[in-house]
Each structure stands twice: as C-alpha cells, then as structure tokens.
Amino acid sequence: MRVPVSAGRPAFQPARDLHYSEVSVAVAVPSRVTAAPPTDLNARIAGLLGDLAAIQTVRPKAVAFRHAAATVFSLATQLDRMRAEKPLPKFPGIGPSSQRVIDDVLETGASATVERAVDASGKRADVERRRTLRDRFFSRAEVIRILADPQLSGVTAADYRADFQMHSEWSDGSTTLPVLARACAARGYSHSAVTDHAHGLAIARGMSADDAARQHREIDEINARHRDFVILKGIEANIDATGAIDVSDEQLAAFDLVLAAPHAKLRETSDQTERLLRVLETPGVHILAHPSGRKRGERAGIVADWDAIFARAAAVNIAIEIDGDPSRQDVDFVRAARARDAGCVFALDSDAHGPDELVYVETALAHARLAGIPATRVINCWPLDKLRRWARSRQQR
C-alpha cells in the first residue's frame, strides 16, 4: 500500500502546544547513517519566531508568534527556494514583525531583530536553553526533501501498510473511530490500531476498563462493515515512575497491540534506565512508544542508557517507536541508528489526534530512512497475519 507524500498546500499541521526548532547536525552519527544537511531554513526561522514567542509578556503577542512559527514550520517548501522562483506570497498568520524575521534570515542567515529583542527581554539564558533543545527536528519541507531523496536506502512510503498510534474521542483525540478508519483507508492502509490512553493518564481522558470494552464493541461493529480495512484494538499504557504500566495483566490480553509510553518524570536529570528496562519485561507490551519523552524546544527527555535499553528491547522483541508528531520526533535518526545496530524492530507512527495529523507519519519515515532502517524491521510494513503472530508471541512471554 502506498502512503502519498503530500505536495502543494501542506496537510502538515502544527501539533498541540508546540515549540519550534531548527536542525543542528554537529553530532557524531553512527555508521550507515546519512546526515541531514546542516541547514533546515524553515526550522531555523520557526525557531527564531518561537524565541520571540517565549519572551513576550503579553499573551496575544506570544500566541501570534507561535502561530507564525507553526506556519513556517509546516510549509512544504523551503522559503529560500520559494523566493528564488518568485516573490514570497503572503502567508496567513505572518504579520509584519514575523515577516521581518523571515527577511533577515533570507538575507543574512540570522536575525539581528530577534537577537536585539532577546537581549532587551532579559531572558537570554532561557532562550539559549531552548535553543539547545531543537537538535534533529525536521520541518515539513525537510521531511519532504528526505522522502524524495533517491540516494537514501531503507523503508519507503510505498512499504507502509498501517499506523499504530492514533487517538480518538475515546480519550484525547478530536474525532470518532469511523472517521479515523475512513481516513486511514483513504491513505491506502490495510489496517491500523487505535491506541487511546489508558485510565492512568487522567489529563488525556484515559479510558477505564469499561470504556475499553465499549470501544472494542464499536470496533467490532466497524470491522464487520469493512472488507478491506481492519481496526486493531490498541491502547497507550502509561509507564509510571517505577516502570509499571496502568493496564492490568488481565486487561492486556484484550488488546491486539499495547504501546507503553512515559508521560511523567520527563525533566528529571537522574538516570531512568531501570524504569524503562522494567516495562520491557512486561508480557503483553508490544511497542515502547516515544521512549525519551523529549519535546522540541521544551525538554530533552529521559536520561538513560539507551544502548542497554535497545539491546534488551531487541532481546525480548519489543518494537521501538519513532513518533512522527512534529513536536516529538522521538526517536530521532541518530538514536534510531543505534537501535537498528542493536537489532531492534521498529514502529513508525503518526501519534495523530485527528485525521489531518495522520500525515505526521512521514516525519517518522524520514528519520527511519536517514537511519537506514529496512522495511523488514518495521512492523507497520508487515502483513496483518505476520503482525498478529508477532503480537501473540509477545503476549505469551
């Protein structure tokens, strides 16, 4: 099945409560990793607009700069390429102040306007901290460039059959199961999993056991009406501070796919390797989802011995997720290459909270391609019968 790579007017929309970022690749990359180019111009401009948002003392101005940053970050073409072909159009949400930043960067590669404003705000230290948290995040234009690069090897959009992290109105998503199912089928998927949050994450309106049972009845009804597309019964379990999850052993067996993801203690500086190793020993867990919990421009995420975690995940055959949400991009291509070398299998997911966000999976695909991950190691590319066999083997451990 083919996933269409979006072109023209971008369907890529900013995720919830984003901060904006630029790509920096001044890092040592593992073998067989293709380094991203040093300049993702749209990400750089969006990052600078995010800096302006962060220093505002009046909320409407902060919101305006965040919206401008999101607009630039989601453009399908780099702004310098746009300007080389014709004068830049007027973009919704880009006012004179934001346009001045764009012009600065296009002319000089930086923005004296932003630097003066940051100095005058007295928040230079906070802005510099945020800038260190923007490494290896791709703008939409960069994602499209990576997916179109014929020199890259590994999984392609044409290999992709199914998305295994998305959320509906049963927890914190914006739409119904039938709408999500139709949107997935329209993208050419043969199956996908709806993975609403479990009850322990109250902030995301997590489902109780009774809610999950009622959702499963609805899924059965939808599947009975469709011949060419299957909704799998999934759940996103929350990993607590000790490494336990908020789904009981009895409940785990009711789900086709179980994601386990951390949502707390994401700013701690202490080592949390044991927390993640414990969840890897939980029978019935299939995917370690957005494992570091990093957030662009906001937090670096969990401190852990990732090589030890990847080695154990490979040994117990749990998939490592590359989350395509633009604010997460977790695991990025450098860390993904380490998981590849450890022998891991992967899940590439959108983390969509509505149909318009299913396109986020293309960001996950971009990181996977840069990391040289083959389609055979991506569970989203497996036929449904193979996926079910693998899932049952995890439940029987």
C-alpha positions as a printed Julia matrix, in Angstrom:
397×3 Matrix{Float64}:
   0.0     0.0    0.0
   1.25    3.46  -0.79
   1.32    6.42   1.56
   1.02    9.61  -0.5
   3.74   12.13   0.14
   1.95   15.41   0.45
   2.67   18.12  -2.08
   1.33   21.54  -2.86
  -0.62   23.08   0.02
   0.72   21.25   3.09
  -1.6    18.99   5.02
   1.05   19.03   7.76
  -0.43   20.98  10.65
   1.22   22.02  13.92
   0.63   19.6   16.79
  -0.74   20.57  20.15
   1.29   23.08  22.23
   4.38   23.03  20.03
   7.66   24.79  20.36
   9.62   25.32  17.18
  13.03   24.21  16.18
  15.93   24.11  13.79
  18.03   21.16  12.76
  21.57   21.03  14.03
  23.68   18.07  12.96
  27.01   18.9   14.56
  27.0    15.46  16.18
  28.79   12.19  15.69
  26.47    9.94  13.7
  26.65    6.14  13.8
  27.77    4.1   10.81
  25.37    3.79   7.88
  23.52    6.97   8.87
  23.07    9.64   6.25
  23.49   13.0    7.95
  20.81   15.59   7.34
  22.06   18.83   5.75
  23.29   21.43   8.25
  20.59   23.96   7.43
  16.86   23.41   7.55
  15.99   27.03   6.85
  12.3    26.81   7.7
  13.12   25.14  11.02
  15.66   27.87  11.75
  13.15   30.64  11.04
  10.44   28.87  13.03
  12.85   28.55  15.92
  13.58   32.27  15.9
   9.88   33.08  15.83
   9.49   30.66  18.74
  12.18   32.63  20.58
  10.12   35.79  20.14
   7.04   33.98  21.43
   8.95   32.85  24.53
  10.0    36.37  25.56
   6.62   38.05  25.2
   4.92   39.44  28.3
   1.56   39.91  26.55
  -0.22   36.68  25.73
  -1.76   37.71  22.36
   1.71   38.58  21.04
   3.09   35.26  22.23
   0.23   33.42  20.53
   0.77   35.38  17.3
   4.47   34.49  17.14
   3.73   30.82  17.95
   1.2    30.74  15.14
   3.69   32.33  12.73
   6.32   29.78  13.75
   3.88   26.91  13.18
   3.02   28.26   9.75
   6.66   28.42   8.67
   7.47   25.01  10.17
   4.61   23.38   8.24
   5.39   24.83   4.79
   6.01   22.19   2.13
   8.88   24.13   0.51
  11.89   25.9    1.99
  11.41   29.66   1.96
  14.68   30.36   0.15
  13.58   28.07  -2.7
  10.21   29.78  -2.82
  11.81   33.2   -3.09
  14.25   32.03  -5.76
  11.33   31.18  -8.04
   9.05   34.17  -7.37
   8.26   36.79  -4.72
   7.13   35.24  -1.46
   3.35   35.1   -1.09
   1.5    36.42   1.92
   1.06   33.61   4.42
  -1.87   33.54   6.85
  -0.69   34.4   10.33
   2.57   36.03   9.2
   2.42   39.66  10.26
   4.98   42.45   9.67
   7.11   41.54  12.7
   7.35   37.9   11.69
   7.98   38.82   8.07
  10.91   40.97   9.19
  12.49   37.9   10.82
  11.97   35.88   7.64
  13.58   38.63   5.56
  16.5    38.88   7.99
  17.28   35.17   7.73
  16.86   35.05   3.97
  19.26   37.96   3.6
  21.87   37.23   6.28
  21.25   33.73   7.65
  20.41   35.16  11.09
  18.14   37.79  12.6
  19.57   40.81  14.38
  15.95   41.77  15.09
  15.44   38.66  17.21
  18.78   38.94  18.99
  18.1    42.54  20.0
  14.67   41.61  21.29
  16.07   38.69  23.28
  18.76   40.89  24.87
  16.2    43.56  25.75
  13.91   40.99  27.37
  16.45   39.87  29.94
  15.6    36.25  29.03
  18.72   35.4   27.08
  19.6    32.43  29.3
  16.17   30.83  28.86
  16.24   31.37  25.1
  19.68   29.8   24.81
  18.47   26.83  26.86
  15.54   26.37  24.5
  17.85   26.53  21.51
  19.84   23.58  22.82
  16.61   21.55  22.72
  16.0    21.92  19.0
  18.52   19.48  17.56
  17.47   16.96  14.92
  13.89   18.13  14.45
  12.76   18.4   10.82
  10.41   20.97   9.31
   7.77   19.74   6.88
   9.83   20.93   3.91
  12.83   18.94   5.13
  10.69   15.82   5.62
   9.5    16.05   2.02
  13.08   16.51   0.8
  14.31   13.44   2.72
  11.48   11.24   1.47
  12.22   12.25  -2.12
  16.0    11.68  -1.85
  16.85    8.74  -4.18
  20.25    8.24  -2.53
  18.74    7.12   0.76
  18.06    3.47   1.47
  15.69    1.82   3.87
  11.94    1.86   4.39
   9.86    3.89   1.95
   6.37    5.32   1.96
   5.39    2.62  -0.53
   6.25   -0.07   2.04
   3.97    1.37   4.72
   0.72   -0.52   5.46
  -0.54    0.62   8.88
  -0.28    3.28  11.59
  -0.1     2.01  15.18
  -0.52    5.14  17.29
  -3.56    7.36  16.96
  -6.19    8.74  19.31
  -9.95    9.18  19.04
 -12.69   10.84  21.07
 -12.46    7.89  23.44
  -9.51    9.72  25.04
  -7.87   12.97  23.9
  -8.42   12.72  20.13
 -10.67   15.01  18.15
 -12.75   12.61  16.11
 -14.69    9.35  16.04
 -13.5     5.85  15.22
 -15.41    5.66  11.9
 -13.84    8.93  10.73
 -10.36    7.72  11.65
 -10.97    4.41   9.91
 -12.07    6.13   6.7
  -9.06    8.46   6.82
  -6.65    5.54   7.25
  -8.26    3.61   4.41
  -8.04    6.71   2.2
  -4.27    6.76   2.8
  -4.07    3.22   1.44
  -3.62    1.39   4.74
  -4.85   -2.18   5.09
  -5.09   -1.99   8.89
  -4.25    0.35  11.77
  -4.52    0.42  15.54
  -6.45    2.96  17.56
  -4.47    3.44  20.77
  -6.35    5.71  23.13
  -4.82    6.39  26.52
  -5.36    4.05  29.46
  -7.02    5.23  32.65
  -3.85    6.28  34.48
  -3.37    9.36  32.3
  -6.32   11.43  33.52
  -5.09   14.58  31.79
  -5.63   12.81  28.45
  -9.07   11.49  29.49
  -7.72    7.95  29.68
 -10.15    5.07  29.24
 -11.35    2.89  32.07
 -11.67   -0.88  31.6
 -15.4    -0.42  30.96
 -14.67    2.28  28.37
 -12.22   -0.02  26.61
 -14.8    -2.81  26.49
 -17.37   -0.47  24.95
 -14.78    0.82  22.46
 -13.99   -2.76  21.45
 -17.65   -3.41  20.7
 -17.67   -0.35  18.45
 -14.51   -1.56  16.7
 -16.13   -4.95  16.1
 -19.13   -3.24  14.51
 -16.91   -1.09  12.25
 -14.79   -4.05  11.18
 -17.92   -6.02  10.33
 -18.86   -3.31   7.81
 -15.45   -3.17   6.1
 -13.75   -5.83   4.0
 -10.55   -4.05   3.0
  -9.55   -2.32   6.24
  -9.2    -3.59   9.82
  -9.06   -1.55  13.03
  -6.88   -3.23  15.64
  -7.74   -2.84  19.31
  -4.89   -0.91  20.86
  -4.08    1.04  24.0
  -1.38    3.51  25.01
  -0.45    2.48  28.53
   1.28    4.97  30.79
   4.64    3.99  32.3
   4.73    5.21  35.88
   7.81    6.34  37.81
   8.7     2.76  38.75
   8.29    1.24  35.27
   4.87   -0.31  35.91
   2.01    0.34  33.49
  -1.63    1.28  34.15
  -3.15   -1.78  32.42
  -3.57   -4.97  34.43
  -2.31   -8.36  33.28
  -5.9    -9.47  32.73
  -6.72   -6.41  30.6
  -3.61   -6.72  28.43
  -4.94   -9.85  26.75
  -7.96   -7.92  25.4
  -5.79   -5.74  23.15
  -4.23   -6.55  19.78
  -1.42   -4.02  20.34
  -0.19   -2.4   23.54
   2.01    0.68  23.47
   3.79    1.71  26.67
   4.97    5.3   26.93
   6.35    7.59  29.65
   4.4    10.79  30.38
   5.93   11.86  33.71
   9.4    12.49  35.16
  10.46   13.66  31.71
  12.55   16.57  33.02
  14.45   14.54  35.64
  18.23   14.56  35.37
  18.65   11.26  37.23
  19.2     8.05  35.28
  15.95    6.21  34.48
  17.32    3.16  32.69
  15.78    0.74  35.21
  12.36    2.33  34.75
  12.35    1.51  31.03
  14.02   -1.86  31.41
  11.23   -2.91  33.77
   8.49   -2.19  31.25
  10.38   -4.21  28.64
   9.92   -7.25  30.89
   6.12   -6.85  30.93
   4.45   -9.6   28.87
   1.85   -8.2   26.51
   3.64   -4.91  25.79
   4.45   -4.65  22.09
   5.82   -1.16  21.48
   7.95    1.23  23.56
   6.41    4.49  22.4
   8.17    7.89  22.26
  10.57    6.47  24.87
  12.56    9.57  25.79
   9.57   11.91  26.03
  11.57   14.74  24.5
   9.73   17.86  23.32
  11.1    20.34  20.84
  12.43   23.48  22.47
  10.97   22.41  25.82
  12.69   19.34  27.3
  15.47   16.93  26.44
  13.57   13.99  27.87
  14.6    10.99  29.93
  18.24   10.36  30.8
  19.0     6.66  30.29
  21.48    4.14  28.93
  19.82    3.87  25.55
  22.18    1.21  24.26
  21.21   -1.05  27.18
  17.52   -0.35  26.56
  17.78   -1.05  22.84
  19.73   -4.26  23.47
  17.05   -5.52  25.85
  14.21   -4.47  23.52
  15.86   -6.48  20.74
  16.26   -9.48  23.02
  12.58   -9.53  24.06
  11.34   -8.47  20.59
   9.61   -5.22  21.62
   9.41   -2.57  18.9
  10.99    0.84  19.38
   8.71    3.61  18.15
   9.75    6.56  16.02
   6.99    9.04  16.81
   6.21   11.38  13.92
   4.49   14.12  15.93
   6.48   17.22  14.87
   6.98   18.25  18.49
   8.34   14.81  19.46
  10.27   13.2   16.55
  11.28   10.65  19.18
  13.38    8.55  18.43
  15.44   10.76  16.06
  17.57    9.31  13.26
  20.83    9.22  15.25
  19.33    7.32  18.17
  17.31    5.16  15.77
  20.54    4.02  14.11
  21.79    2.82  17.5
  18.57    0.84  17.96
  18.99   -0.56  14.44
  22.52   -1.72  15.24
  21.22   -3.35  18.45
  18.87   -5.48  16.32
  15.58   -3.78  17.21
  12.38   -3.82  15.23
  10.54   -0.52  14.88
   7.1     1.06  14.82
   6.76    4.26  12.76
   3.67    6.12  13.91
   1.89    9.43  13.47
   0.61    9.88  17.06
  -2.35   11.52  15.32
  -5.14   13.09  17.34
  -7.26   13.69  14.25
  -7.34   12.7   10.56
  -5.32   15.73   9.43
  -2.42   14.55  11.6
  -2.03   11.11  10.02
   0.47   12.77   7.67
   2.84   13.07  10.65
   3.96    9.51   9.97
   6.01   10.91   7.09
   8.25   12.59   9.67
   8.85    9.19  11.29
   9.6     7.73   7.86
  12.16   10.47   7.23
  14.07    9.65  10.41
  13.91    5.93   9.61
  15.29    6.49   6.12
  18.17    8.59   7.41
  18.92    5.8    9.9
  18.91    3.2    7.11
  16.19    1.03   8.68
  14.9    -1.58   6.21
  11.2    -2.25   5.75
  11.64   -5.79   7.07
  12.43   -4.32  10.51
   9.35   -2.04  10.54
   6.22   -3.7   11.94
   3.97   -1.21  10.11
   5.17   -2.78   6.86
   4.33   -6.35   7.81
   1.22   -8.14   6.51
  -1.53   -8.39   9.1
  -1.08  -12.13   9.66
   2.64  -11.7   10.39
   1.89   -8.81  12.73
  -0.68  -10.89  14.62
   1.79  -13.78  15.03
   4.41  -11.41  16.42
   1.88   -9.78  18.74
   0.75  -13.13  20.11
   4.34  -14.13  20.79
   4.73  -11.01  22.94
   1.58  -11.84  24.89
   2.75  -15.38  25.54
   6.15  -14.46  27.02
